[in-house]
Amino acid sequence: MDAELIERAQRGDREAFGQLVSRHYDFVHATAWRWSGSSTDADDIAQEVCVKLGAAIRSFRGASRFRTWLYTLTLNAARDHRRKHTRELQTVRAYTAEPQHNTGGGDDEVSTELWAAVRALPERQCAAVLLVYGEGLSHSAAADTLGCSEATVSWHVHEARKRLKAMFGKEEV
């Protein structure tokens, strides 16, 4: 069914494009949320993906599954959003006298803290961990998405685990 909608959308059929967006919006939003950790940011990212999809749908050639292609589009939008957010945060911190502190200790908070730490990893390590552990992709599928070898994904995951263990005082991650 997607193939027909894609063909029609590529020819400029707005109704087909709308159906395609509607069919995949929850996937895009969920992916954006896992990458950003914020519902508000996920809303912004998903909206940006829909806009980019409108401009990029004609470039889809079917070399990969549509969902894989859309996933890559979403990851790129999430990375762009994160970079923009980081720049804005640095500007705000330059004017802030006191650092922010996180207190508490529930399981949800540990999970939130862990995913926040993952998002703070170097970009390729973060991407590998989010794809493998956040999205549940195999190392092979993550490699396809990142455009690298399976061994490279494994190395990034390994390095990320080492960093996270060090960050959390060698607790099991």
For each residue, the residues with C-beta under 8 A, 3 or more apart:
1: 4 5
2: 5 6 20 23 66
3: 6 7 66
4: 1 7 8 16
5: 1 2 8 9 16 17 19 20 23
6: 2 3 9 10 16 20 57 60 66
7: 3 4 10 11
8: 4 5 11 13 15 16 17
9: 5 6 12 13 16 17 20 57
10: 6 7 57 58 60
11: 7 8
12: 9
13: 8 9 16 17
14: 17 18
15: 8 18 19
16: 4 5 6 8 9 13 19 20
17: 5 8 9 13 14 20 21 53 54 57
18: 14 15 21 22
19: 5 15 16 22 23
20: 2 5 6 9 16 17 23 24 53 57
21: 17 18 24 25 50 53
22: 18 19 25
23: 2 5 19 20
24: 20 21 27 28 67 70
25: 21 22 28 29 46 50
26: 29 30
27: 24 30 31 67 70 71
28: 24 25 31 32 45 46 49 50 70 74
29: 25 26 32 33 42 43 46
30: 26 27 33 34 42
31: 27 28 34 35 71 74 75 78 135
32: 28 29 35 36 41 42 45 46 49 74 77 78
33: 29 30 36 37 38 39 41 42
34: 30 31 37 130 134 135
35: 31 32 45 74 75 78 79 82 119 130 134
36: 32 33 41 42 45 78 81 82 119
37: 33 34 41 112 115 116 119
38: 33 41 42
39: 33 42 43
40: 43 44
41: 32 33 36 37 38 44 45 81 85
42: 29 30 32 33 36 38 39 45 46
43: 29 39 40 46 47
44: 40 41 47 48 81
45: 28 32 35 36 41 42 48 49 74 77 78 81
46: 25 28 29 32 42 43 49 50 74
47: 43 44 50 51
48: 44 45 51 52 77 80 81
49: 28 32 45 46 52 53 70 73 74 77
50: 21 25 28 46 47 53 54
51: 47 48 54 55
52: 48 49 55 56 73 77
53: 17 20 21 49 50 56 57 70 73
54: 17 50 51 57
55: 51 52
56: 52 53 59 60 73
57: 6 9 10 17 20 53 54 60
58: 10
59: 56
60: 6 10 56 57 66 69
61:
62: 66
63:
64: 68 69 144
65: 68 69
66: 2 3 6 60 62 69 70
67: 24 27 70 71
68: 64 65 71 72 144 145
69: 60 64 65 66 72 73
70: 24 27 28 49 53 66 67 73 74
71: 27 31 67 68 74 75 145
72: 68 69 75 76 145
73: 49 52 53 56 69 70 76 77
74: 28 31 32 35 45 46 49 70 71 77 78
75: 31 35 71 72 78 79 127 145
76: 72 73 79 80
77: 32 45 48 49 52 73 74 80 81
78: 31 32 35 36 45 74 75 81 82
79: 35 75 76 82 83 123 127
80: 48 76 77 83 84
81: 36 41 44 45 48 77 78 84 85
82: 35 36 78 79 85 86 119
83: 79 80 86 87
84: 80 81 87 88
85: 41 81 82 88 89
86: 82 83 89 90
87: 83 84 90 91
88: 84 85 91 92
89: 85 86 92 93
90: 86 87 93 94
91: 87 88 94 95
92: 88 89 95 96
93: 89 90 96
94: 90 91
95: 91 92
96: 92 93 99
97:
98:
99: 96
100:
101:
102: 109 113
103:
104: 109
105: 109 110
106: 109 110
107: 110 111
108: 111 112
109: 102 104 105 106 112 113
110: 105 106 107 113 114
111: 107 108 114 115
112: 37 108 109 115 116
113: 102 109 110 116 117
114: 110 111 117 118 164 168 173
115: 37 111 112 118 119 134
116: 37 112 113 119 120
117: 113 114 120 121 164 167 168
118: 114 115 121 126 129 130 133 134 160 164
119: 35 36 37 82 115 116 126 130
120: 116 117 126
121: 117 118 125 126 129 160 163 164
122: 125 126
123: 79 126 127
124: 127 128 146 156
125: 121 122 128 129 156 157 159 160 163
126: 118 119 120 121 122 123 129 130 160
127: 75 79 123 124 130 131 146 156
128: 124 125 131 132 142 146 153 156 157 160
129: 118 121 125 126 132 133 134 156 157 160
130: 34 35 118 119 126 127 133 134 135
131: 127 128 134 135 137 141 142 145 146 153
132: 128 129 135 136 137 138 139 142 153 157
133: 118 129 130 136
134: 34 35 115 118 129 130 131
135: 31 34 130 131 132 142
136: 132 133
137: 131 132 141 142 145
138: 132 141 142
139: 132 142 143 150 153 154 157
140: 143 144 150
141: 131 137 138 144 145
142: 128 131 132 135 137 138 139 145 146 153
143: 139 140 146 147 148 149 150 152 153
144: 64 68 140 141 147
145: 68 71 72 75 131 137 141 142
146: 124 127 128 131 142 143 152 153
147: 143 144
148: 143 152 153
149: 143 152 153
150: 139 140 143 153 154
151: 154 155
152: 143 146 148 149 155 156
153: 128 131 132 139 142 143 146 148 149 150 156 157
154: 139 150 151 157 158
155: 151 152 158 159
156: 124 125 127 128 129 152 153 159 160
157: 125 128 129 132 139 153 154 160 161
158: 154 155 161 162
159: 125 155 156 162 163
160: 118 121 125 126 128 129 156 157 163 164
161: 157 158 164 165 173
162: 158 159 165 166
163: 121 125 159 160 166 167
164: 114 117 118 121 160 161 167 168 173
165: 161 162 168 170 171 172 173
166: 162 163 169 170
167: 117 163 164
168: 114 117 164 165 171 173
169: 166
170: 165 166
171: 165 168
172: 165
173: 114 161 164 165 168
